[in-house]
Amino acid sequence: MAEAPYTTVARSLVAVAASLGKSFSSRPVGAGRRLLQIKEPLGPSSAGGKLSRQVVTLSNAASSIGIGWLDVVNGQCGLKEYPMLKLANELRGAGPLDFTADDYAAFTALLTAELSGLGVTLTVDVVDTSELRTEKTSVPGGAKRRVDPVLLVLGGVVLLLVMVAVLLLRA
C-alpha cells in the first residue's frame, strides 16, 4: 500500500500520533481497556500548521470517547477533565464511563510526561458542570419535553393575526 502524500508538517503529525499510540498500546485505561488514539490529519496538508489540531480519544472495540485535542505544531494539548467526560457520556446516552477518575488521572500523568518530551504542554480544561445543566440533565430520567404541534400551529396563527392587525392599523 502506498504511503499518503503528506506534507512535512502533516507527516510529522502522523508520526507523533503513531509514536504515542505505540507508547500507550500497552497501557489500557480502566475496565473498558481503552487505548489512546490520536486521529490523523484530515488531509495531506495541515496548511502550514493552521490545521494541526488532532482529536484525542480513548477507544476500545465498542466505542471512542473524545477527551481533547493535540496540537504538536504549537506545542499544546488540551484534555477535558473527568467530570466533563462523565457528563458528556451520560448526555449522549452512553451510560457511565468504564474508567474511574483515578484511572483518568493516572493516564493524564503518563500522557503529560510523554508530551513534555516532545515539547508539548498539556492542560486539563476545568469546567464547572453546574453551568452545564440542560433540560436533559434536569428532567428525571433524561426525558425530553415536547411541545404539542397543535399549540405550535395556534401560536403561529396568533402571531400572523397580530402582524396583520398591526399592518391594517398603520394603513
C-alpha positions as CSV (number, residue, x, y, z in Angstrom):
1,M,0.0,0.0,0.0
2,A,1.4,3.4,-1.0
3,E,2.1,6.0,1.7
4,A,-0.2,9.0,1.7
5,P,1.4,12.1,0.1
6,Y,1.6,14.1,3.3
7,T,3.4,17.4,3.6
8,T,6.3,17.7,6.0
9,V,4.2,19.1,8.8
10,A,1.3,16.7,8.3
11,R,3.8,13.8,8.1
12,S,5.2,14.9,11.5
13,L,1.7,14.9,12.9
14,V,1.1,11.3,11.7
15,A,4.4,10.3,13.1
16,V,3.7,11.7,16.6
17,A,0.2,10.1,16.6
18,A,1.7,6.7,15.7
19,S,4.5,7.1,18.3
20,L,2.1,8.0,21.1
21,G,-0.3,5.2,20.0
22,K,2.6,2.7,20.2
23,S,3.7,4.1,23.6
24,F,0.2,3.7,25.1
25,S,-0.7,0.4,23.4
26,S,0.4,-1.5,26.5
27,R,-1.3,1.0,28.9
28,P,-5.1,0.5,28.7
29,V,-7.3,2.8,30.7
30,G,-9.9,1.4,33.1
31,A,-12.1,-1.7,33.0
32,G,-13.1,-0.9,29.3
33,R,-9.4,-1.3,28.4
34,R,-9.4,1.9,26.4
35,L,-6.3,2.9,24.5
36,L,-5.1,6.3,23.5
37,Q,-5.9,7.2,19.9
38,I,-4.9,10.3,18.0
39,K,-6.7,10.9,14.8
40,E,-4.5,11.5,11.7
41,P,-4.8,14.8,9.8
42,L,-7.9,15.1,7.6
43,G,-5.9,15.7,4.5
44,P,-2.4,15.6,3.1
45,S,-1.6,19.1,4.3
46,S,-2.1,21.0,7.6
47,A,-2.0,24.3,5.8
48,G,1.4,25.1,7.3
49,G,0.3,24.1,10.8
50,K,-3.0,26.0,10.8
51,L,-5.0,22.8,10.7
52,S,-2.6,20.9,13.1
53,R,-5.1,20.1,15.9
54,Q,-5.8,16.4,16.1
55,V,-8.6,14.8,18.0
56,V,-7.5,12.7,21.1
57,T,-9.7,9.8,22.1
58,L,-9.8,6.8,24.5
59,S,-11.1,3.9,22.4
60,N,-11.9,0.3,22.6
61,A,-13.6,-2.1,20.2
62,A,-17.0,-0.9,21.3
63,S,-16.7,2.9,21.3
64,S,-14.5,6.0,21.4
65,I,-14.7,8.8,23.9
66,G,-13.3,12.2,22.7
67,I,-11.1,13.5,25.5
68,G,-9.4,16.5,23.9
69,W,-7.0,17.7,21.2
70,L,-3.3,17.7,20.4
71,D,-1.5,20.5,18.5
72,V,2.1,19.5,18.2
73,V,2.9,22.4,15.9
74,N,2.0,24.9,18.6
75,G,3.2,22.7,21.4
76,Q,-0.2,22.4,23.1
77,C,-2.6,19.6,24.2
78,G,-5.9,20.2,25.9
79,L,-7.9,17.5,27.7
80,K,-11.3,17.5,29.3
81,E,-11.5,16.9,33.0
82,Y,-13.1,13.7,34.3
83,P,-16.5,15.3,35.4
84,M,-16.9,16.8,32.0
85,L,-16.2,13.5,30.3
86,K,-18.7,11.8,32.6
87,L,-21.5,14.3,31.9
88,A,-20.9,14.3,28.2
89,N,-21.0,10.5,28.1
90,E,-24.3,10.5,30.1
91,L,-25.9,13.1,27.9
92,R,-25.1,11.0,24.8
93,G,-27.0,8.2,26.4
94,A,-23.9,6.0,26.6
95,G,-24.3,5.4,30.3
96,P,-21.5,5.5,32.9
97,L,-17.8,5.7,31.9
98,D,-15.9,2.4,32.0
99,F,-12.9,4.1,33.7
100,T,-12.7,5.9,37.1
101,A,-11.4,9.4,37.9
102,D,-8.3,7.8,39.3
103,D,-7.7,5.8,36.1
104,Y,-8.0,9.0,34.1
105,A,-5.7,10.9,36.4
106,A,-3.0,8.2,36.1
107,F,-3.4,8.2,32.3
108,T,-3.2,12.1,32.2
109,A,0.0,12.0,34.3
110,L,1.6,9.5,31.9
111,L,0.5,11.5,28.8
112,T,1.9,14.7,30.4
113,A,5.3,13.0,30.8
114,E,5.2,11.7,27.2
115,L,4.2,15.0,25.7
116,S,6.7,17.1,27.7
117,G,9.4,15.0,26.0
118,L,8.0,16.4,22.7
119,G,7.9,19.9,24.0
120,V,4.1,19.9,24.3
121,T,2.4,21.4,27.3
122,L,-0.8,19.5,28.4
123,T,-3.6,21.4,30.1
124,V,-6.8,20.0,31.5
125,D,-9.8,22.2,30.8
126,V,-11.8,22.6,34.0
127,V,-15.4,23.3,33.6
128,D,-18.0,24.0,36.3
129,T,-20.5,21.3,35.4
130,S,-23.3,23.1,37.3
131,E,-23.2,25.6,34.5
132,L,-23.9,22.9,32.0
133,R,-27.3,21.8,33.3
134,T,-29.6,21.3,30.5
135,E,-33.2,20.2,30.2
136,K,-32.0,16.7,29.6
137,T,-29.9,16.6,32.8
138,S,-32.6,18.4,34.9
139,V,-35.6,16.3,33.9
140,P,-35.8,13.0,35.8
141,G,-34.8,10.1,33.5
142,G,-33.4,12.5,30.9
143,A,-36.9,12.8,29.3
144,K,-37.3,15.5,26.7
145,R,-40.2,17.9,26.9
146,R,-42.2,18.1,23.7
147,V,-44.4,20.9,22.5
148,D,-47.8,19.8,21.1
149,P,-47.8,20.5,17.4
150,V,-51.3,21.9,17.6
151,L,-50.0,24.6,20.1
152,L,-47.3,25.5,17.6
153,V,-49.8,25.9,14.8
154,L,-52.1,28.0,17.0
155,G,-49.1,30.2,18.1
156,G,-48.2,30.7,14.5
157,V,-51.8,31.7,13.6
158,V,-52.0,34.2,16.5
159,L,-48.7,35.7,15.5
160,L,-49.9,36.1,11.9
161,L,-53.1,37.7,13.1
162,V,-51.2,40.2,15.2
163,M,-48.9,41.1,12.3
164,V,-51.9,41.6,10.0
165,A,-53.7,43.8,12.6
166,V,-50.5,45.9,13.0
167,L,-50.3,46.4,9.2
168,L,-54.0,47.3,9.0
169,L,-53.7,49.9,11.8
170,R,-50.8,51.5,10.0
171,A,-52.7,51.9,6.8
